[in-house]
Amino acid sequence: MKSKKNITRFTYETAAFEGWRLCISRAGHTFTKYFPDKKFGGGKKSLAAAEKVLAELKVMIEGAKRVDKKFTAATIKKGEKIILDAFK
């Protein structure tokens, strides 16, 4: 599986972690989360979860209010909630 924009594959031979990392930066804030294969049941499923969250974040970011070219605290909280909801 190949990395995509904002989603990178992490496979470590010396550590137990294998999965995908979502990282998107906009308006001075970075949203980052790891999607481990073990949690989601495999590489394809963890990639699908990361892609779903990325799509939701992009929609939220496009319509977000900005103050002095930065996200408001409420917008950051919404983004973090979107990420956390993927793990429920």
N, C-alpha and C positions, 0 to 999 in steps of 0.2 A: 504494500500500500504506500502511496506517495503522499507527501505533505502537500497541503494546499495553502492558499493565502489565509493568514491568521490562524491556521491549524497546523501544528507540527507534530510529527511522529517521534516519540521518545522510546528507545529500546536500549537498555543498559545490560551489558553482559555480566558486569560485576555486581549488579544490584537486582532486586526483585521487581523493580518497576518497569512495566511496559504499558504504554498507552499514548494518548494524544493530549497535547497542550493547546488550549485556546488562548489566544492573546490578541486583544484589539485595543488600540490606543486612539482616543479622540479627545479633543478639547482639553488637553492637559491631564487626562485620567487614563489609566490602563486597567482593563478588566482581564484577569488571568485566572485560569482554572485548569487543573489536570483531570483528564477523564481516563482512569485506569481500566485496562482490559478486564481485570479480575472483577471489578465492581459491575461492569456492564455486560459481561458474558462473552468477551472476545473483541478482537480488533475492529471488526466491521460494525459491531453494535456500539462500541465506544466512539467510533468516528461518526456514526449517525447521530448520537446524542450531542456530540460537540458541534456538528453542523447545524442541528436544530437550535441549539442555544445561540450560536453565532447569528443565525437568521433572525431570531427574536431580538437579540441585542442590536443588530443593525437597524431594525424597524424602530426600536425604542430610541436609538441614538438620532436617527433622522428627524424625529418629531420632538426632540428634547429642547427645553428652554435653556438658554445660556445667559450667564451674567458675566460681563467682561470677558467674553470668549471662553468661559469655563462652564462646566456643568454645575447645576445647582446640587445641593446636598440630597434633595429628593430624587433627582435623576440618578445619582450614583447609587442610592439605596435601591431604586427600582432595578437597576442593572445587576446589582449583587443578588437581589431576590430572584431574578430570572435564572441566574447561574445556580443558586442553591436549590431551586425547584427541580432541577434536572437530577438531583441526587435523592429525591424522595420517592 
